[in-house]
Amino acid sequence: MAPEDNITVVEKTERSQKETPTSNVVFIIAMEDEALPVVNQFQLTEDTDSPFPKGVPWIRYHGIYKDPQINIMWPGKDMVLGSNNVGTVPAALVTYASIQVLKPDLIINLGTAGGLKVKGACIGDVFVISDVAFHHRRNPLPIRDQYGIGARKTFPTPNLLKQLDLKIGKLSTGDSFDMSPEDEAFVMANDATVIDMEGAAVAHVADLLSVPAIFLKAVTNIVDDSKQSVEEFLQNVPAVTAALSQVATRAVDFIKGKCLSEL
């Protein structure tokens, strides 16, 4: 039997995907303030005839940018409170629906994050994420403890990392903006440099459905110093998200026409 005959259908499909130029990129972005600079950068159009279930607040922007189809998915706002739908549940739902409906070749989770000073993070730093994990799903039972952490590697993009000349670091995800002592212990155990409220959830769904995902996170606030993270976050969001939109453009410029294996 020839070696090629031993390859499963799934393996053949994954190999084909890696050898096909990337033509459909979906950005998963948690907040409107993060999404709109990227929408404007790519000159995308808001979808007026949503392919998603009636009643969901999710917003899709789409268009063509130098060949690739670009979709930006934002979970929208809570219909009662008007807050951005942040956190792991909206992120997981939107990621799952986007994969089912939009059939992306690649997912990019783009957004702001808190940074750990002790790990060398500074305001405005943009990180390519190498590993993700949760820090709020604490369960001391055997096996479930590791399941709760959900540690996994992201899709490797050594050439993109070199091209963008960004820092690389690990990401830890939790559903709270602040960091309790219990959270902090898990964040440190996860060896994280940055923390957010959606990345590991996006990674979980993308991994489940075998869609490559990369993560670009920009630091708006330092979570392990004496400053007030909320005020720092609000002060830095405009400048950091503007810079992040430039990184998104550079990333797509590099990705266009390349196979996944070339990233």
Long-range contacts (C-beta under 8 A, 24 or more apart in sequence): 10-210, 14-210, 17-105, 17-260, 18-259, 18-260, 18-261, 19-259, 19-261, 20-105, 20-259, 20-260, 21-257, 21-258, 21-259, 22-68, 22-105, 22-106, 22-255, 22-256, 22-257, 22-258, 22-259, 22-260, 22-263, 23-67, 23-68, 23-69, 23-105, 24-68, 24-69, 24-71, 24-102, 24-103, 24-104, 24-105, 24-106, 25-68, 25-69, 25-70, 25-71, 25-104, 25-105, 25-106, 25-107, 25-108, 25-252, 25-255, 26-71, 26-72, 26-73, 26-98, 26-99, 26-102, 26-104, 26-106, 26-107, 26-108, 27-70, 27-71, 27-72, 27-73, 27-107, 27-108, 27-109, 27-110, 27-248, 28-73, 28-91, 28-94, 28-95, 28-98, 28-107, 28-108, 28-109, 28-110, 28-198, 28-202, 29-72, 29-73, 29-74, 29-109, 29-110, 29-111, 30-74, 30-75, 30-84, 30-85, 30-86, 30-90, 30-91, 30-111, 30-196, 30-197, 30-198, 31-74, 31-84, 31-86, 31-111, 31-112, 32-74, 32-77, 32-84, 33-237, 33-238, 33-241, 34-110, 34-111, 34-112, 34-241, 34-244, 35-59, 35-61, 35-72, 35-74, 37-241, 37-242, 37-244, 37-245, 38-72, 38-110, 38-244, 38-245, 38-248, 39-72, 40-245, 41-245, 41-246, 41-248, 41-249, 42-70, 42-72, 42-248, 42-249, 42-252, 44-70, 44-72, 51-101, 51-102, 52-97, 52-101, 53-97, 56-97, 57-85, 58-94, 58-97, 65-252, 65-256, 66-252, 66-253, 66-256, 67-256, 67-257, 68-252, 68-255, 68-256, 70-252, 71-98, 71-102, 71-104, 73-98, 73-102, 86-197, 86-198, 87-175, 87-197, 87-198, 88-134, 88-173, 88-175, 88-197, 88-198, 88-200, 88-201, 89-201, 90-198, 91-197, 91-198, 91-199, 91-201, 91-202, 92-201, 92-202, 92-204, 92-205, 95-201, 95-202, 95-205, 95-206, 96-205, 96-209, 99-205, 99-206, 99-209, 99-211, 104-211, 105-212, 105-260, 106-155, 106-211, 106-212, 106-213, 106-214, 106-255, 106-260, 107-202, 107-206, 107-211, 107-212, 107-213, 107-214, 108-213, 108-214, 108-215, 108-216, 108-248, 108-251, 109-198, 109-199, 109-202, 109-203, 109-213, 109-214, 109-215, 109-216, 110-215, 110-216, 110-217, 110-244, 110-248, 111-196, 111-198, 111-199, 111-216, 111-217, 111-218, 111-244, 112-196, 112-217, 112-218, 112-219, 112-220, 112-233, 112-237, 112-240, 112-241, 112-244, 113-171, 113-194, 113-195, 113-196, 113-199, 113-217, 113-218, 113-219, 113-220, 114-179, 114-194, 114-195, 114-196, 114-219, 114-220, 114-221, 114-222, 114-223, 114-229, 114-233, 115-193, 115-194, 115-195, 115-219, 115-221, 115-222, 115-223, 116-187, 116-192, 116-193, 116-194, 116-195, 116-222, 116-223, 116-224, 117-222, 117-224, 117-225, 118-224, 119-169, 119-192, 119-193, 120-167, 120-193, 121-169, 121-193, 121-194, 121-219, 121-222, 122-219, 122-222, 123-219, 123-220, 123-221, 123-222, 123-232, 123-236, 123-240, 124-218, 124-219, 124-236, 124-239, 124-240, 124-243, 125-167, 125-218, 125-219, 126-164, 126-166, 126-167, 126-216, 126-217, 126-218, 126-219, 126-243, 126-244, 126-247, 127-166, 127-167, 127-168, 127-169, 127-171, 127-193, 127-194, 127-216, 127-217, 127-218, 127-219, 128-157, 128-160, 128-161, 128-164, 128-166, 128-167, 128-168, 128-169, 128-214, 128-215, 128-216, 129-154, 129-168, 129-169, 129-170, 129-171, 129-194, 129-199, 129-214, 129-215, 129-216, 129-217, 130-154, 130-168, 130-169, 130-170, 131-170, 131-171, 131-190, 131-191, 132-170, 132-171, 132-172, 132-173, 132-199, 132-200, 132-203, 132-215, 133-170, 133-171, 133-172, 133-173, 133-190, 133-192, 133-200, 134-172, 134-173, 134-174, 134-186, 134-200, 135-172, 135-173, 135-174, 135-183, 135-186, 135-187, 135-190, 135-192, 135-195, 136-173, 136-174, 136-175, 136-176, 136-183, 136-186, 138-182, 138-186, 149-186, 149-190, 150-200, 150-204, 151-190, 152-200, 152-203, 152-204, 152-207, 154-203, 154-213, 154-214, 154-215, 155-212, 155-213, 155-214, 155-260, 155-263, 156-263, 157-214, 157-263, 158-263, 159-254, 159-262, 159-263, 160-214, 160-251, 160-254, 160-255, 160-263, 163-250, 163-254, 164-247, 164-250, 164-251, 164-254, 166-216, 166-247, 167-193, 169-193, 169-194, 170-194, 171-195, 171-196, 171-199, 171-200, 171-215, 171-217, 172-200, 173-197, 173-198, 173-199, 173-200, 173-201, 177-229, 177-230, 178-229, 179-223, 179-224, 184-224, 194-219, 195-223, 212-260, 214-263, 216-244, 216-247, 216-248, 216-251, 218-243, 218-244, 218-247
